[in-house]
């Protein structure tokens, strides 16, 4: 719907266009010639331009938002400006690594009438800057910068930053869409009126902002300017350029850099255009008709988190940094550098707790993590939800009650000096959970001194009459024993039914365990008792907040009957209602209202109908459900057995007996000729396999790509190989935590004819390895590894790595996906047979068959530490076909297969099961037991994408500053090699970029 509105509003102007024809972060330099374009600086500034769209001003101010990372880490915000009257947002701060002040302006907010008025106010206005006669500019964009609170606030923040960091600091201005137009006016203003010299401007998807005279003056005054445009992005074509009226029409200033998607080459080409500003061979050479090209540059999203809603959120503890004018315009300002805004705990005064927005954002992350199914990742706090504000958390105990389908964990957050207890909510397909939810009959609580207190039978039982309560209380004592005086508080949280259990746990800790500093915060919690219970609860556990979200249905259940207040269910205080407000259906805000102390404030969530499931499953943009809502899998690797114990009913408890015990990522070990499957190692290697699909070689070489994190942090790339002739990619590097060399091969690129030829060249070829008679292999895959530049480059890099790291390297691990898995298998065998390596381990994902039964037999003897991971109905492991009646002549898999199966029981409960198959390689009870017909199962393993960033396009990008690591042969094949260990690609003084 959002994009349709864009198309509707902009299509009316489309007909007018027919009349118009290393990675160091480097700074732009200007000589007498045009400025040099810097790809790496562009990748940095696009992240700053993306961050200004963030709605949580607390996170933005502290630079802890989800977009505040990558190249922008360590950024110091000086001032945030939010002009409510004109719906504008900008920030000013200091990037110490660039020695620069960064100014970023937000673009158009889709539902803002004010922004659309600014966008469409195309009437030209005299600029009236000194010595700029005939310069005319866009009325709306000029006013948005000059005639609002934005300009004085920005200029004041710049002066304050220069005072703190010195007068010689550079200034870089950026923005997207309308924000790019404002960035242009800001850059010119700083030069002309502010007397600044070192001003650089880079915008993304910017519209035209003035006539040809303005463009001419601008290019002279602010020469270090680049306008990045993306393929068919519609906005740079507006307002239209009329070729026959060049002096009277709108006209772009230089220098444009056109990011073109060339489908025939599967490359993204960055073309630095001419100095006219209207190069007919750049974006003007195509129709500007794409909204999606406008909303994404270099794979970075340039719009609000939720495209149809741009909420503004700010916590109370930010008040000391904030001021508002009479119109509600907000400025958050830092008066001295490096002031930290801490995550504060709830404090009470006059009997009522103080709501803390930042703590809510922290606890909602803990609540989300308890839904994770991989217990190894949860226990080691390496899961995909175990980051953000919860980094450094130490899990003490995980409890999984199989009988009642419950899950909880206990751990220590050292930054909060608190024990955290989190309970999982309802699992959609669990009959046990639904029985607990719907067992509304009230039960006498029978707690001391709490007469007439009645509670929900199902929720009470789920906490008190299962394995959960004794395990949680035991873990709390264990944590206090470990951390003693360092623990000030116990914080209990949960969502949905987990919120109900959290409430009972908090009360239990106070009443029965004598704990004093207990704080409870729940999300989307149902009612759990009558009015008497609510009254007692609020007295005993006053530091409690129930967060509710707009029309979330669950807080309305069980129903509250107004005419029977003592006999009905009744919420305890304090509710915080997160309301999505709309004004004329055009502007939407997220408002957090702290409700009254009755627990049933009629002006909060009870004022609306509770009819939304989606509002229940997301709080503050954090998902509160299992990874796949229709599937909640439980996975645990073997190496976790030493931390685990089960009772006779199968209930599982994973416990840490001493603090800071590290659960290591173990390597594959063999006994009696068969390897032991290691789930955690599989999760690590699938990340390495995913990274080889990355197209930005500079990011891959420096291990800063978006997939270069998680379990692979700290990896050192030794060499990247890109064989252009055969369209192949691989890398070799060292994982110091594993004491291993990692070799990863990329799989099939969808649009590569060369790859498809390799895939489909099924004719078998004699292997001709010593002592391997009758071994036949797949011609295409064998050739892809042995008869290209890949093999010599990989073997050379392995020798280089061993030379660098010597005795520290115990193992060589080879991995790959799809065709890359086939190449990995050949590489592993090659290392053993021809290179004499002993400790070689191979793990592939979605690998096809690569040889006959004789080959499979020899392979399993020579490279026993091999696992082929297959996923449910993945089609590729079924190819080339296995013909049962011709076992010696057909293709045949080698062992050991591990089949990741999605199982359903009566269509109610679904589990993810990893089955280690037999040693035949063709176990009929594993992936061969199902039809291989799924592409989606092939493209994702363990939730990790195994494909190029854009499945229909795999671009190769390399910046100039990594050229000293690169070499090309006569056919254009690329080798990026590190000649000494631990060489960091530093911030270089060199300029320029090379785009492939």
Number of C-alpha atoms within 10 A of each C-alpha: 7 12 14 10 12 13 16 11 13 16 13 9 14 19 10 15 19 12 12 16 17 26 24 24 24 23 25 23 18 13 9 5 8 16 17 19 25 22 24 24 21 22 18 16 26 27 21 26 31 27 28 28 25 25 22 19 20 22 20 21 25 17 19 17 18 13 22 21 16 14 20 21 14 15 23 22 26 26 26 28 24 24 21 14 12 19 17 25 24 27 28 26 23 25 19 15 15 20 15 23 25 26 31 31 32 29 28 23 23 20 21 18 16 18 21 16 13 19 21 16 15 20 11 19 16 15 17 12 12 8 8 15 13 15 21 23 26 25 20 24 29 22 15 25 23 15 13 16 21 25 19 13 19 22 17 13 25 22 14 18 25 18 12 12 16 12 11 12 19 20 24 26 27 31 30 32 25 30 29 30 29 31 28 27 23 26 26 23 19 18 15 15 10 12 10 16 14 17 23 24 26 27 30 32 28 29 28 27 30 30 24 23 20 23 23 19 17 22 20 11 16 22 22 25 29 26 26 26 28 28 26 24 24 27 24 24 29 23 25 23 24 18 15 11 10 13 14 17 19 29 29 28 27 26 26 27 21 23 22 17 19 13 13 9 13 17 18 23 20 23 19 19 20 16 13 17 19 21 19 14 12 22 26 19 13 15 16 21 19 17 17 14 21 25 21 18 24 14 12 14 19 27 25 22 18 11 14 17 21 23 19 15 18 21 18 13 17 17 10 11 15 17 12 12 10 6 9 12 19 18 22 22 21 22 14 11 15 12 12 10 15 13 17 13 19 19 13 12 7 5 10 15 16 17 24 18 21 23 19 23 20 14 25 28 22 25 32 25 28 27 26 26 22 20 20 22 21 22 25 19 19 17 18 14 22 22 16 14 19 21 14 15 22 24 26 27 25 27 24 23 21 14 12 19 16 25 24 27 28 26 23 25 17 16 14 21 16 24 26 27 30 31 32 29 28 23 22 16 19 16 15 17 21 15 13 19 21 14 15 20 10 19 16 15 17 12 12 8 8 15 13 16 21 23 26 25 20 23 29 22 15 25 23 15 11 16 21 26 19 13 20 22 17 13 25 22 12 21 26 16 13 17 16 11 9 12 19 15 17 22 26 28 30 30 32 25 30 29 30 29 31 28 29 22 26 26 23 19 18 15 15 10 11 10 14 14 15 22 24 26 27 30 32 28 29 28 27 30 30 23 23 20 23 23 19 17 22 20 12 16 22 19 24 28 27 25 26 28 29 26 24 23 22 23 24 23 18 19 14 18 12 12 8 9 13 14 17 18 29 29 27 28 26 26 27 21 22 22 18 16 15 13 10 9 9 13 19 19 17 22 18 20 17 19 19 15 13 17 19 20 17 12 12 21 26 16 12 14 12 19 14 14 12 13 18 25 20 18 24 15 12 14 20 26 26 22 18 11 13 15 21 22 19 15 16 20 17 13 18 19 10 11 14 17 13 12 10 6 9 12 19 18 21 23 22 22 14 12 15 11 12 11 16 13 18 13 18 21 13 12 7 5 11 16 16 18 24 18 21 23 19 23 19 14 25 28 22 25 32 25 28 27 27 25 22 19 23 26 21 21 27 22 19 18 18 13 22 21 15 16 20 21 14 16 23 23 26 27 25 28 24 23 21 14 12 18 16 25 23 27 28 26 23 26 17 16 14 21 16 24 26 27 30 31 32 29 29 23 22 15 16 16 13 17 21 15 13 19 22 14 15 20 10 19 17 15 17 12 12 8 8 15 13 16 21 23 26 25 20 24 29 22 14 25 23 15 12 15 21 26 19 13 19 22 17 14 25 22 12 21 26 17 13 17 17 11 9 12 19 16 18 22 26 28 30 30 32 25 30 29 30 29 31 28 29 22 26 27 23 19 18 15 15 10 11 10 14 14 16 23 24 26 27 30 32 28 29 28 27 30 30 24 23 20 23 23 19 17 22 21 13 16 22 19 24 28 27 26 25 28 27 25 24 23 22 23 24 23 18 20 14 18 12 12 8 9 13 14 17 18 29 29 28 28 26 26 27 21 21 20 17 15 15 13 9 8 9 12 17 18 16 19 17 20 17 19 20 15 13 17 19 20 17 12 12 21 26 16 12 14 12 19 14 14 12 13 18 25 20 18 24 13 13 14 20 25 26 22 18 11 13 13 21 24 22 18 20 23 23 20 27 23 15 12 17 17 12 12 10 6 9 12 18 18 21 22 22 23 14 12 15 13 12 14 17 13 15 14 10 16 21 17 21 17 15 13
